[in-house]
Amino acid sequence: MSIARVAPREYHWLVDLTPKLAAAYEAAKSEVIAAGRYLGRRQYHVALAGNVSARVSEDLLVCTRHGADKQTLVQDDLVLCDMSGRKLDGAGEATSELNMHREAYKLRPEVRMVIHSHPPAATAFAATSTPLDQLQLPEMIVLLGPVGLVQYATPGSDELAQNLSLLLKDHDAFLLENHGALTLGRTARQAALRMDLLEQNARVSLMTKQLGRPFALDHASLDTLLSFRSQMANWGSEPLSTRQTAD
């Protein structure tokens, strides 16, 4: 892989990819566009907030540009970067919150997509520093897992990425204190559906607070569900469908 200066580019960097990496880059761009459209239709990306990225290779990722409308993403809204954050291709500037994405890919080599968005109910929990740790619904345990509460730091800062890193090993879903939500996935579909599950967790948690205490599983039942979780690590391998992401 070589990098050459190209005058017409805003940032002057264009990566010369091998055919295999070029194909992976195109596939990753399609996945980011599909995920942005999927989440935008659910109003998880209000205005220009939020960002999405996908791993291209061990050393490369593609992310949304700063200020992109995630529901109407096109290829010019995407930026190719290396894992140090250096821009290699794209017409815009990489998301200002790239540090979080880089940290996730660095510490979790199996992760292929990172999504940061602002679903309303989950963001309400984040804005009140309230953990999402009460529900023991089977699908939440098996498909979502525990939700980490990441201590507040300025969005886009190294400090926020460092705070996230403390929880990355044991979580696939996070509340970013006074900020929003973040999910990881081995596929685009898994990361996107985990954002759905996180928002559903928040909505049901709000309702249970009105109705009473949530059901508590006994240890044996919880262990059974946790074993299912480990067996189903690769769920969501299908692509986000055209029907799911269509306007």
N, C-alpha and C positions, 0 to 999 in steps of 0.2 A: 504494500500500500504506500503510495507516494502522495505528497501534497504539493500543489503548484499554485503560484499566484496567478489570479485571473482578473484583469482590470475591471471588467463590467460589474463584477460582484461587489455588493455593498461592503462586505467584510474581507474581500480579496482572497478567501480561502476556498479551494475546491478540491475535494478528495478524489483521487483516481482509484476507484474500487475494482477489485477483481470481479469477474462475472458472478461468482457465488455471492459475494458481499453486495453487489449491485442488486441482485434478485432479493436478498434479505432486506435491503434498504427499501425497495419498492413495496414488499409485503408489509413491513413495519409501518410505512406511511399509510397504507390502506387500513391497517388496524387502528391507528390513531384517529383517522378520519371517522371510521365506523363507531369507535367508542365515544368520540366527541358528539356525534349525531345522536347516538343512543341516550347519552346522559343529558344532552341539551333538551331533547324532547320531554324529559322528565323534570325539567326546570331545576336541575342540580347545578347548572352553570348559569347563574343570573348575570346579565350584562356581559362583561368581559372577564369575569372572575374564573379562577380555576385553571388547571393545566393537565395535560396528558402526555405521557411518553411511552415509548416501546423500545426494548432492547433490539439492536441490530446484530450485534456480536459481543464478544467478551469486552471489546474495547470501544464500541460505538453505540450510540442511542439516537433516536429521533424524537423530538419534542415539539409541542406547539410553540409558536412564536409569542412574544410578549404582546398582549392586547388582542389576541385572536378571538373571534366569536366561535366557540366550540361547536355550536349546532350547525354552522354553515362552513366548516373547515374545507379548504381546498389545499392542493399540494403546496402552493406558495405560502401557506400558513405554517409550514413545517420546517424545522431546522435540524440538520445533522450535526452532532457534537461528539467529541471523544469523552472518555470518562473523567478527564481532568476539567471538562467544561469548555474546552476550546471549540469554537464554531468552525465547521468544515464545509458546510453547504447550506444554502437557503437564502431567501430574499430578505428576511427580517431578523430580529434579535431574539435569541432564545428566551424562554420564560424566565422571569426574574427569580423564580423559585426552583431553578434547576438543581440547586444543592441537595434538596430533599430526594429528588429522583436519583441523583448520582450516588447518594449514600445508600439507598435501597438496593440498587444494582451491585454496589460494591460488597455489601454484607450478605446479600441474598442472591447467589449466582443463578438459582433456578427461576427467579422472577423475570418475566418477560414484559410486563406492563405495570406502570404506576399511574394512578389517577388521583388527582386532588380536586375536590369540588366542594360545593356548599349546599348540600341538601338541607331543607329548612329545619326539620325536627332534630336531626343529628347536630346541626350547627347550633341549635338552641341549647343542647346539652353542652357543647363545647364552650358556648358563650357564658354559661353559668358554672363552668368547671365541674360539671356533674358527670361522674363515670357512668358508662353503659355496662354495668356488670351485674344486673339483677336477674335478667331473663335467662331461663334454662330451657327454652324451646329446643326440641331436637334439631331442627334445621339450622338454628343459630349456632349450636355447638358444632355440628358436623361441617357445615359449609362456610360459616363466617369465622368461628373461633372467638377467643377473647378479644375485646376491644381495648386497645391501649389508649391512655390519656397522656398526650405529649405536652409537657410543660411549655407555657407560652414563651416565645421569643419573637422578635420582629420577623415578619414573613420575608423569606429570601435570604435570611442571615445564616452564617456558618453556625451560630448558636442553635438555631432551630433544627438544622440538620443534625447537629450533635445530640440534641435532646431526643430526636427521633431515633437515632442510632442505638440509644439505650434500650429501646423496646423492640427493635426490628427482629431480633432472633426468634421471639416467641409469639409474634402477632402478625396478622395479615390485614388488619383493619385498625384504624386509629382515629381518635378525635384529636384535633389540633386545638389546644386550649385558646379560647377567644378568637377563633379563626375559621375552622371548617373541618373537613374530613379527608382521609387519605386511605386508599386501599391498594393492595398488591395482588398480582395474579400470575400464574404460570402461563396464562393465555389472556388475550384481550377480553374474551367473554367472562372468564373467571373474575378478573379485576372489576369489570363493569357490574356484574351481578352481585359481587360483594358490596358494591356501593348501594345497590338496591336493598340488600339484606341489612346493611348498616342503618339505612333510613327506616326500614320496617322495624328494626329493633328499637329505634328511638320512638317511633309512633306508638308501638305497642307498650313500651315502657311508660310513656305518658298516660296511656289509658289504664294500665294496671295501678298506677299511683292513685287514680281516682276510685278504683274498684276495691282495692285491697292489696294484700301481699302476694307477690308472684309465687307460683308453684316452685317448690324446691325438690330437686331429684335426690334420691339416696345415692350413696357412694357407688354401689354396684351398677345402677342405671347410668350414672354419669360416666363410669369407666367404659361401659359398653359403647356409649355414643362417642367417646374419645377414640376408641379403637376403630370405629367406623370412619372417623375423621382422618386418621392416618392411612387407612386403606383407600380413601377416596381423594387423595391429594391431587390427582390429575383430573378432577371433575371439571366440566366446562371446556372441554377440548374443541367443541364445535365452534366455528366462526360465528361472529355476530351476523345474523341473517339479514338479507336485503329487506325483508318485511319488518324486522325489528328496527332498522335504522333508516327506513325510507321517510321522506318528508311527508 
